[in-house]
Amino acid sequence: MQTTIFILSAVLYGVCAALPAGRRRAITIGVCLGWLLHGATLAMDVLLPSSSLRLGFAVMLSATLWISVAVYWLESRNFPLDGLRALVLPCAAVSVLLPAIFPGSVVSLEGKSSLFAWHIAISLLAYSTLTIAAFHAVLMALQESRLHTRTPATLKGGWFAAALDRLPALLTMEKLLFRLIGLGFALLTLAVLSGVVFSEQLFGQAVKWNHKTIFTMLSWFMFGLLLVGRRWRGWRGKTALRFTLGGFATLLLAYVGSRFVLEVVLHRGLG
């Protein structure tokens, strides 16, 4: 039953990604149904009896894209974001199926603070907000390339090129980008601070300096530096896009990348 819902949600995402922009009502309803099914499967997969959670790189990625779809859906109510739809929904369709292939490991919440779940939720929100920011940065790079090149080889004709043409102006996209980065940075800061608390509870030390911590802190520093540079030096354009994509790639390595290596390559559970 759960596998069927996984597949149905992925199919809805895929169909909505391929529909023409003129089918806006069908896209809105389809994305909403796919998102609800996606959320239901995540709840069944993650929330286990006996105060336990199932976590892993696939579940984390799926949950991140689930929240990212919600952010896209809300943003699309105010702006034409067909280009973002073309990037987010196919990724979400793939992420829905991953937990069925890579189930992850079970983590018991017994003996842990009741606020531990909030730490996980805030971390997911931070990852998801910055994921959408990364998608935004990719779209802005393609949009800028299309403006400066008459016929980019990779964007000749087709519905994706038309979707790029319907995006808001670059200045509007930039405002949206920094709004997302500001929110994501604030959430990431909360995730880091709450992580320090739970690190002491779980490992007996304030900060456990492993690859996850180092990559997370490096990503936090890059996004913070970008916001400071934007405020005091007026950073924008390619500089902002490089920092955004670099910070996102580093954050992706912090959890999803390291968990993939541990679970799939080294066949180890969560630590």
C-alpha positions in Angstrom: 0.0 0.0 0.0 2.8 2.4 1.0 4.7 1.7 -2.2 1.6 2.3 -4.3 1.3 5.8 -2.7 5.0 6.5 -3.3 4.6 5.7 -7.0 1.3 7.6 -7.3 2.9 10.7 -5.8 5.9 10.5 -8.1 3.6 10.1 -11.1 1.6 13.2 -10.1 4.8 15.2 -9.7 6.1 14.0 -13.1 2.8 14.8 -14.9 2.6 18.2 -13.4 6.2 19.0 -14.4 5.4 18.1 -18.0 2.0 20.0 -18.3 2.0 23.2 -20.3 1.8 26.5 -18.3 -1.7 27.1 -19.6 -3.0 24.2 -17.5 -2.5 26.1 -14.3 -5.6 24.8 -12.5 -4.6 21.2 -13.3 -1.0 21.8 -12.2 -2.2 23.4 -8.9 -4.5 20.5 -8.1 -2.0 17.9 -9.2 0.9 19.3 -7.2 -1.3 19.7 -4.1 -2.5 16.0 -4.4 1.1 14.8 -5.0 2.3 16.8 -2.0 -0.4 15.4 0.3 0.4 11.8 -0.8 4.1 12.5 -0.4 3.6 13.9 3.1 1.5 10.9 4.0 4.1 8.4 2.9 6.8 10.3 4.8 4.8 10.3 8.0 4.3 6.5 7.7 7.9 5.9 6.9 9.5 8.3 9.5 7.2 8.1 12.5 7.4 4.7 14.0 5.8 3.1 17.1 7.6 3.0 20.4 9.0 6.6 20.2 11.3 5.9 17.2 12.1 7.7 14.0 13.4 6.2 10.7 16.2 8.5 9.4 18.7 8.3 6.5 19.9 10.2 3.5 17.0 9.1 1.3 14.4 10.1 4.0 16.2 13.4 4.5 16.3 14.2 0.8 12.6 13.2 0.4 11.5 15.4 3.3 13.6 18.3 2.0 12.0 18.1 -1.4 8.6 17.8 0.2 9.0 21.1 1.9 10.5 22.6 -1.2 7.5 21.7 -3.2 5.3 23.5 -0.6 7.5 26.6 -0.9 7.3 26.5 -4.7 3.5 26.0 -4.6 3.1 29.1 -2.3 5.5 31.2 -4.3 3.8 30.3 -7.6 0.6 31.8 -6.3 2.2 35.3 -6.7 4.7 34.8 -9.5 4.9 32.8 -12.7 7.5 30.2 -11.8 7.2 27.5 -14.5 11.0 27.3 -14.7 11.1 26.5 -11.0 8.4 23.9 -11.5 10.5 22.2 -14.2 13.4 21.9 -11.7 11.7 21.1 -8.4 9.0 18.6 -9.4 11.2 16.1 -11.3 13.6 16.1 -8.4 10.7 15.6 -6.0 9.4 12.7 -8.1 12.7 10.9 -7.8 13.1 11.7 -4.0 9.7 10.2 -3.3 10.9 6.8 -4.4 14.3 6.8 -2.7 13.2 5.8 0.8 11.7 2.6 -0.6 15.1 1.7 -2.0 17.3 3.1 0.8 15.2 2.8 4.0 17.8 4.2 6.4 18.0 3.3 10.1 15.8 3.5 13.1 16.6 6.0 15.8 15.0 5.6 19.2 13.9 8.8 21.0 13.8 7.1 24.4 16.0 9.0 26.9 16.2 12.0 24.6 14.7 15.4 25.2 11.2 16.0 23.7 12.8 19.0 21.9 15.0 16.6 19.9 12.2 16.3 17.3 12.1 20.1 17.0 15.8 20.1 16.2 15.2 17.7 13.3 12.2 19.7 12.1 14.2 23.0 12.1 17.1 21.3 10.3 14.7 20.1 7.6 13.2 23.5 7.2 16.6 25.1 6.9 17.7 22.5 4.3 14.5 22.9 2.3 14.5 26.7 2.3 18.1 26.7 1.1 17.3 24.0 -1.5 14.7 26.3 -3.0 17.3 29.1 -2.9 19.7 26.9 -4.9 17.0 26.1 -7.5 16.3 29.9 -7.7 20.0 30.5 -8.2 20.2 28.0 -11.1 17.1 29.6 -12.7 18.7 33.1 -12.4 21.9 31.8 -14.0 19.9 30.4 -16.9 17.8 33.5 -17.1 20.8 35.7 -17.2 22.5 33.5 -19.9 19.4 33.7 -22.0 19.4 37.5 -21.8 23.0 37.9 -22.8 23.0 35.2 -25.5 20.8 35.3 -28.5 20.3 31.5 -28.9 22.0 29.5 -26.1 22.8 26.0 -27.4 21.2 24.3 -24.4 18.0 26.4 -24.4 16.9 26.6 -28.1 13.1 26.6 -28.2 11.0 24.1 -26.2 8.8 24.6 -23.2 11.6 25.1 -20.8 12.9 28.0 -22.7 9.4 29.5 -22.8 9.1 28.9 -19.0 12.3 30.9 -18.5 10.9 33.7 -20.6 7.8 33.8 -18.2 9.9 34.2 -15.1 9.7 37.5 -13.2 12.4 40.1 -13.9 15.9 39.3 -12.6 15.7 42.0 -9.9 12.5 40.4 -8.6 14.1 37.0 -8.7 17.1 38.4 -6.8 14.8 39.8 -4.1 13.1 36.4 -3.8 16.5 34.7 -3.6 17.8 36.9 -0.8 14.5 36.5 1.1 14.9 32.8 1.0 18.6 32.9 1.9 17.8 35.2 4.9 15.1 32.8 6.2 17.3 29.7 5.5 20.2 31.3 7.3 18.1 32.1 10.4 16.8 28.5 10.4 20.2 27.1 9.9 21.5 29.2 12.8 18.8 27.7 15.0 19.6 24.2 13.8 23.3 24.7 14.6 22.6 26.1 18.1 20.1 23.3 18.9 22.5 20.8 17.5 25.1 22.0 20.1 22.6 21.3 22.9 21.8 17.8 21.6 25.4 17.0 20.8 26.2 17.5 24.5 23.2 15.3 25.5 24.1 12.5 23.0 27.9 12.5 23.0 28.9 14.3 26.2 30.6 17.2 24.5 29.3 20.5 23.2 30.4 20.0 19.6 31.3 16.7 17.9 33.8 17.8 15.2 33.0 15.3 12.5 32.5 15.8 8.7 28.8 16.7 9.2 29.6 19.5 11.7 32.5 20.9 9.6 30.5 21.0 6.4 27.4 22.5 8.2 29.5 25.2 9.8 31.3 26.0 6.5 27.9 26.3 4.8 26.6 28.5 7.6 29.7 30.7 7.2 29.3 31.0 3.4 25.6 32.0 3.6 26.4 34.5 6.5 29.2 36.0 4.5 26.9 36.4 1.5 24.3 38.2 3.6 27.0 40.5 5.1 28.5 41.1 1.6 25.0 41.9 0.3 24.4 44.4 3.1 27.7 46.2 3.2 29.3 45.7 -0.2 26.2 45.3 -2.4 27.1 41.8 -3.6 24.7 40.5 -6.3 24.7 38.9 -9.7 27.3 36.1 -10.3 28.9 36.6 -6.9 25.6 36.0 -5.1 24.9 32.9 -7.3 28.3 31.4 -6.7 28.0 31.8 -2.9 24.4 30.4 -3.0 25.3 27.3 -5.0 28.6 26.8 -3.1 26.9 27.1 0.3 24.1 24.7 -0.8 26.6 22.1 -2.2 28.5 22.2 1.1 25.3 21.8 3.1 24.2 18.9 0.9 27.5 17.2 1.7 27.0 17.8 5.4 24.2 15.4 5.7 22.9 13.8 2.5 26.3 13.2 1.0 27.9 11.8 4.2 24.8 9.7 4.9 24.9 8.3 1.4 28.5 7.2 1.8 27.8 5.7 5.2 24.6 3.8 4.3 25.1 2.9 0.7 28.9 2.7 0.2 30.0 1.6 3.7 26.7 -0.1 4.7 26.7 1.6 8.1 23.7 2.9 10.1 23.2 6.2 11.6 25.7 7.3 14.2 
